[in-house]
């Protein structure tokens, strides 16, 4: 039997798979803490400066004698006086984190395709926790900034591999569910982080507490099995059968005799066409990757641009951060509804959400700062944009997983996530475009969202179609016949 038939036998989403998935989904709370850390840890409170305008470029030591911060919380800005001519260092620390994500996504993606999901995931989580504590106890800004860079590498790589594991532990028909739950938990994690920040006003203690859940997840992660899909794609049929039998036992079934047929396109260790090179070598994968790279870049630019800008909305800082996370929650039931329908699917749903996000951002330029009513104020439209781009981002994770064969899935996700991080690197600096006009940042977000939405229409639909295990599956007659059969069956059922 093939792997999809084996999942049908042992259970596509049984009790053991639910426990494995729940554990990895909850890990996203920790990922959210690390991703959003700079929003509160780097917040710049109001302050009074007892210096003449011509003296504002004085040394940090002299500045410390003349500045008085009025808020009741501390941050790296208050400890190291990152104001005026040094204010850019807060955005720089955020950009270094996203630069680390860029490297981690591509590095861990390739390593996990070659060495396995579990060992690479465990290594990334261990290093993530270590560098997270370095951030909390950094004696100066330079060490803090570099630790954020390394947290980005390990956190980004680890979260990428954990996302792939949530997909590969279950049957294909549940990929949309597990993907949506993963992103939903990340959004809830943002709100929980805001709650922590509300009660913990000292930035070092907040960084320490936010990093500590990583220890809990690290210790329990040793019990996770390797991905059966990865084992099967590597030709390790016996090991894949053992994992499937382990899942079957946890699902309350008797020990089954799972016998997988050999994967004809299994990757060998000396296969020079594996990983990223395969994405370049094969025309189908090459064009898919180019389009997906831009879509991921736009999703990241708009998503993190609106999220990191929450502190500048005015009003209560912690409430704004919490709302920027909670507004994403309605996006996920919308995703689950639309992406499984044959008339919308992954492609049209992604297109629609990106276009709506772009329009919401662009419409802010037509609304005065203090007019337009509650439902159509600039800040509310920004939340509308955040909701819809979150929905698009959620679908893109699932959609990308389905567009790549198993043997290069992590490499494909890694490359797309890498370009996604370019958007994250630029996002902290986009709000500075307000100097050209208050609506300029939103226009940038809006045009980007519209262009990515229309570009998505060039990709194929994947709903109710088989998942390719190898690159050869994309071209083989058997795969094409099976794909056409599934489409015909769906049309008949409708």
Secondary structure as UniProt FT lines:
FT   HELIX           3..10
FT   HELIX           15..41
FT   STRAND          47..49
FT   HELIX           53..55
FT   TURN            56..57
FT   HELIX           60..64
FT   TURN            65..66
FT   STRAND          67..69
FT   HELIX           76..79
FT   TURN            80..81
FT   HELIX           84..86
FT   HELIX           88..115
FT   HELIX           117..136
FT   HELIX           141..168
FT   HELIX           172..174
FT   HELIX           175..199
FT   HELIX           203..221
FT   TURN            222..223
FT   HELIX           228..233
FT   TURN            234..235
FT   HELIX           237..250
FT   TURN            251..252
FT   TURN            264..265
FT   TURN            269..270
FT   TURN            272..273
FT   HELIX           276..281
FT   HELIX           283..308
FT   HELIX           309..312
FT   HELIX           317..326
FT   TURN            327..328
FT   HELIX           329..339
FT   TURN            342..344
FT   HELIX           345..363
FT   HELIX           364..366
FT   TURN            369..370
FT   TURN            375..376
FT   HELIX           378..403
FT   HELIX           406..430
FT   HELIX           431..436
FT   TURN            438..439
FT   HELIX           440..455
FT   HELIX           456..458
FT   TURN            463..464
FT   HELIX           471..474
FT   HELIX           477..493
//
